[in-house]
Amino acid sequence: MFLSGAYYFTADDRINVPAKPPLPDQTMNASNPTPKLARGLNKRLVRELSTAVQSRVDEAIQKTIQRNREQKSRKGWYRKVVSELCGFVEDSYVGTAALPTRPKHPACLVLYLDSCEIEGRLQLVCFQIDSKTFTVEPKVVGLYVARHALERVFQRLGLNSSQEAMQEIIPAIEELLLNPVLGEIRIKSEHGLFLGNSEKNEVGNITAVITTFVDNTRLRPDQL
């Protein structure tokens, strides 16, 4: 499903999502987390995100079911549900992707990051909202941030909080959605470079995996 040609992504279409303060400049120093500590910080990020997102998703679905019973117009229902869901996913919100060919019955995806505790990675998921059927359906999109990349963000930027790590990761996901590539992935972020790979299967679906992160201090001048 990732980056299906039927959808277009709009990173600026954010509803009720507060601006986040910039991260301080980070350099490698003695206080940076060790590899072992970085693994622990990533486990905490994955666990916290999984718990928080799941509770909010369950609540959002229940509110949507109730709103289905109260709906009076498709467009009014659609606007309200999109706004509510963008607010529900909070700090893990990435953006929206719409179906531009359905003006009478608009439909879109609300994209956000969730986690897979078993594999220690993040995955891009979404609510698929359809005003024609008054439905909201969670789906996995097919874009992943591997455990190794997450650990490197903590270790190489000297971060100690999940929120700081997400502030570095989410803009990179937005950039990849706005400028999709097949093959080698190279996404410049504020403090480094995310690397990975994407491929298309026999039915045309694309899967992308961000595998590692290199901070600015390790990049050549032409890579900055």
N, C-alpha and C positions, 0 to 999 in steps of 0.2 A: 504493500500500500504506500510506502514512503515515497513522497514526491510524485504522486500520480499526476499525469498531465491534465486531469480534469479539474485540479485545484490550483488556486494561486494563493500565495502567502503574503500577508500584510503584517509586518512586524510592528507598525505604528498603530494598529487598530487595538489599542489597549483600553479597557474600561475599568475604572476604579482601581487601578494598580498604581500605588505610590512610587515615585522615583526613588531609586536607591542611591545612597551616598557612594562616591568613588572609593575604590580601595587605595590605601597608601602605596607608594612605590615600594617594591619588595626586592631585596637583594639576598643572595646566598650568604649566610653567616652562621655563627656557631649556635644560634638559638633556633635555627630551622629544625623542624621535626626530623627525627631519624626515620629510616625506612619502616622500622617496627611501629613507631608512633604514628606515622602516616597511614599504615594499615589500620590501626585502631581508630584514627580520625575518620577514615573512609567508612569503616563499619558503622560508626555512630551516625554519619551522614545518611547512609543507606537505610539504617533502622529508623531514624527519626522521620525521614521523608516517607517511607512506606507506611508508618503508623499515621502520620498526619494526613497524607493524601487519601488513604483509604477511608478514614473517618469522615473527611469532607466529601468524598465522592458518594458515600452512602447517604449522607444528609442531602446532598444535591439531588440525587435520584428521587428520594422521597418527596422533596419539595416539588420536583417536576411532576411527579404523579399527581400530587394534590392540585397543582396548577392546571393540569390537563382537565380536571373535573370543573375548574372554574373559568376556563378560557372562553373568551367572547369573540376574538379575532385572531387570525393566524399571525399577522405581522406583530400585533401587540404581544402575543404569547412568545414569539420568536425573540423580539428585542429584550423582553424581560428575562427570558431563560439565558440568553447569551450573556447579558450583564451579570446575572447571578452566578453563573458558572465561572466566569473570569474572576470574580471576587472570591469564589470558594477555593480555587487552586492557589491563590495568593502568590507566595514567593516562587513557586514552581511554574508559574505561568510563562509561556513562551510567546504565543501569538495566536492568530486566527487564520484559517484558510477557508475560502468561500467557494461555492459553486456559482459562477457568474451568469449561468444561462437559465436561472430559475427565478425571474423577477416576481412572479405571482406567488410562488411557494419557496421562499429562500431557504437555503440549507448551508451549514458551515461546520467546520471543525474548530473546537477550542483546544489548542495544543498546550500540553504541560509535561513536566518531567516527573516520572515515578521511578521507583527503584525495584530491583530484583535482589532480595537479600541473599539467596542461595549463591548467586554468581557475583555478588558485590558490585554490581554495575547499575547505571541509570539507563532508563529507556524512555523514548518519546512516546507518549500516549495521547489520546484525545477523547473528547465527547463529540460524537457526530449528532448534530442537532438538525432535525428535519421538520419544517413547519407544515408540510403537506400531511404528514402522518402523526404530528404532535409527539414525536419520539426523541429520546436522548439515549444514545448507545455508546458505552465506552469501547474503545478500540486501541490496539497496539499498532503504532505507525511503522516501525521498522528502522529506527535510528537509535543507536546505542552508544553510551560512553563507557568504555571498559574500565574494570577495576584498576588496572595499571595506570591509565590516564588520570583517574581520580586521585590515586595515591601520589602521583607526580605533581599534581596541582598543589596539594598540601605541602609536600616535601620541598619543592623547588621555589615556591612563593613564600614559604615560612608562615603558612596560615594555620590557625588553630580553631576556627569556627566553620560550621557548615554553611552559614549565610555568606561568608566571604568567598568560599569555594563556588557556591552557586552564582555569585555575581560575576565570576570569571567564566563560568561554563555556559550560562544561558545566552549571552551575546554571541558566543561561537556557534551555538545551535541555530540562532536566528540567521547568522551569516550563511550557514550551510543551506538553510531552507530557501533563502533569497537567491543564492547562487549555487545550485546543485551541480555536482560533478560526478562522473563515473570514473572509477579507478582511484588514483592516489588523492587523498584529501589533505589539504594544507590550509588551515584556517588561522589567520593572524588574530590574536586577541590583544587586549590592552597590555598584558604583561608577558606575553609569550606566543607560542605557536602550537596549535593542536594538529596532530598527524593521525591519519587513518586510511581507510579504504572503503570503497563502495562498489557494489556489483549488481547486475540485473539478472534475474533468473529466467527460465524458459517462458514464463507467462508474462514477463515484462515488469514484474515487481522489483523494486530496488531496495536493497538493504545496505545501510551504512554503519560502520563501526569506527568510532574515534578511539585509537589504541594507545596514544601516549601524548605527553605534553612536555615542551621544552621552554624554559623561561628565557627572557630577553638576554640575560647575562651569558647564555650559552650559544646565542645565535651570532652568525657573522653579520657585518654591517649591511650586506646586500639582502639579508633575510629580515631585517628589522622594518 
